[in-house]
Amino acid sequence: MFGLGPTELIFIIAIALIIFGPRRLPEMGKAIGKAIREFKKVTQEVEGEIKKEISEIEEIKEEVKVTKDLVK
């Protein structure tokens, strides 16, 4: 997980407990999880749009190639 070992994770959790307290950690975990899910969703949507645009560019490229061959 992000190149972190068990020792680093325990250290991060201990610091989070000290800073935020045990009551706020569950709600913070939920918020972080929700943010990560939203980020993944947006990333997938952007990736899909990019693939769609690339596909359209390839089609246009092929049409230009065919038209060029017809003009010759």
C-alpha positions in Angstrom: 0.0 0.0 0.0 1.9 3.1 -1.3 5.2 1.5 -0.4 4.5 1.8 3.4 5.4 -1.0 5.7 3.5 -2.0 8.9 5.7 0.1 11.1 5.0 3.2 9.1 1.3 2.6 9.1 1.2 2.1 12.9 3.2 5.3 13.3 0.7 7.2 11.0 -2.3 5.8 12.9 -0.7 6.7 16.3 -0.1 10.3 15.1 -3.7 10.5 13.8 -5.1 9.3 17.1 -3.1 11.9 19.0 -4.1 14.7 16.6 -7.7 13.9 16.0 -8.7 11.6 18.8 -10.5 8.2 18.6 -14.0 9.8 18.1 -13.2 11.6 14.9 -11.1 8.8 13.2 -14.0 6.8 11.9 -15.7 9.8 10.3 -12.4 10.9 8.9 -11.9 7.4 7.5 -15.3 7.5 5.8 -14.5 10.9 4.4 -11.2 9.8 3.0 -12.8 6.6 1.5 -15.5 8.7 -0.1 -12.9 11.1 -1.6 -10.9 8.2 -3.0 -14.0 6.6 -4.5 -15.0 9.9 -6.1 -11.5 10.5 -7.4 -11.4 7.0 -9.0 -14.9 7.6 -10.5 -13.8 11.0 -12.0 -10.5 9.4 -13.2 -12.4 6.6 -15.0 -14.8 9.2 -16.6 -11.9 11.3 -17.9 -10.1 8.2 -19.2 -13.2 7.1 -21.0 -13.6 10.6 -22.6 -9.9 10.6 -23.7 -10.3 7.1 -25.3 -13.5 8.3 -27.1 -11.7 11.4 -28.4 -8.7 9.3 -29.5 -11.1 6.9 -31.3 -12.7 9.9 -33.1 -9.3 11.3 -34.1 -8.3 7.9 -35.5 -11.6 7.8 -37.6 -10.9 11.3 -38.9 -7.4 10.3 -39.7 -8.6 7.3 -41.7 -11.1 9.4 -43.6 -8.4 12.0 -44.5 -6.2 9.1 -45.7 -9.0 7.7 -47.9 -9.8 11.2 -49.3 -6.2 11.8 -50.0 -5.9 8.6 -51.9 -9.0 9.4 -53.9 -7.6 12.9 -54.9 -4.4 11.4 -56.3 
